[in-house]
Amino acid sequence: MPFLFNNNSSLTDKITVGLYNLQGFKNYYTGNLTRINYFISDHTFYTNASLDFTTEMIWYKFDVDSSGTLTQFNTFINSTLIHDNSNSVTSPTKGFIHLISAGEGGTIPSLIISLFNKNVTYSRFFKLYTSNRFYLDMGKIMETMVFATSLKIGDIIEYGHGAKQFPVPPLYRFFSGGNGSLRGWSAKGNGVLENRLNGGEFLLEGSIEMRKKLFPSSSTFTKSIGMAVFLDYGNVWETHKDFRFNQIALAIGFGPRYDLFLGPIRVDLGFKLYDPTDLLGDKWLFSNMSRIFKDKFAVTVGIGEAF
């Protein structure tokens, strides 16, 4: 719904139904997201704002329990502020993108469930998140070269207690590894966690990348061919209290790109430069050369830049 209140505001609504087959249980999900977007101004630091209201019902079916399901009712209210002065949506070469959001889940379900005394669980938590991306045109040093870096920090803080309060579901948690994350690991393959597939509550992650068009003077299809080298760092922990600097994982790699109108198609080959949770003790990439192309690398494919 464009022009909800005025020319700067709009409303969108999305209904989602899904089945998540997670380790130890299945998650049947139905939810609704209502979002109000507001364009602030081109002349202020924060140019856009949004307010999300999510309601959802989740039914958990545990593999070890055939007696039935556990029902959960959640709501999540989240506000976001965005600064974006980058020069492209698909392939920025200069500018800065900053996002910060804060949300709360659980207050409304706790009131409703206590009022009607239903046999339904809920989660109570605060969620804080910031994403920052910086792009610098290095054309004065080398034609069509771009320096790009990103930093993401997220924290989930659970609060309250009670027999009907349930841990924060994986849908809201943070994950590490894969496309757009640490590219030396497969999707959800990284983390200082007991169960990486269920995610963690504290995330610190970033990347440094150099991007270059290989044939900028070409007038043929080769003009769209590029290459990038990168260093990814970070991890996800159970909570912020578990964070340790020596557990920050590192990945290095490279990959070709081919520009299309919707963004570059990219293939990245990433290596686990430093794996703090390596089960065999080979934390550094070259500690055991025989493992480099066995379980110390990952290939990711995507459309659009990693960040």
TAKALIN-V380646 format. One record per run of one state. SS is the DSSP state (h for helix, s for strand, l for the rest). FROM is the first residue (numbers start at 1). LEN is the number of residues. Records with the same first field share a line. If there is no record, write none. Layout:
SS->FROM-LEN / FROM-LEN
//
This chain:
l->1-1 / 3-6 / 23-2 / 40-8 / 63-7 / 85-10 / 106-1 / 117-4 / 123-2 / 138-7 / 159-6 / 166-4 / 173-1 / 175-1 / 177-13 / 191-1 / 193-3 / 199-1 / 201-1 / 214-7 / 238-2 / 243-2 / 248-1 / 261-2 / 275-9 / 288-1 / 296-1 / 304-4
s->2-1 / 9-14 / 25-15 / 48-15 / 70-15 / 95-11 / 121-2 / 125-13 / 145-14 / 165-1 / 174-1 / 176-1 / 190-1 / 192-1 / 200-1 / 202-12 / 225-13 / 249-12 / 263-12 / 284-1 / 297-7
h->107-10 / 170-3 / 196-3 / 221-4 / 240-3 / 245-3 / 285-3 / 289-7
//
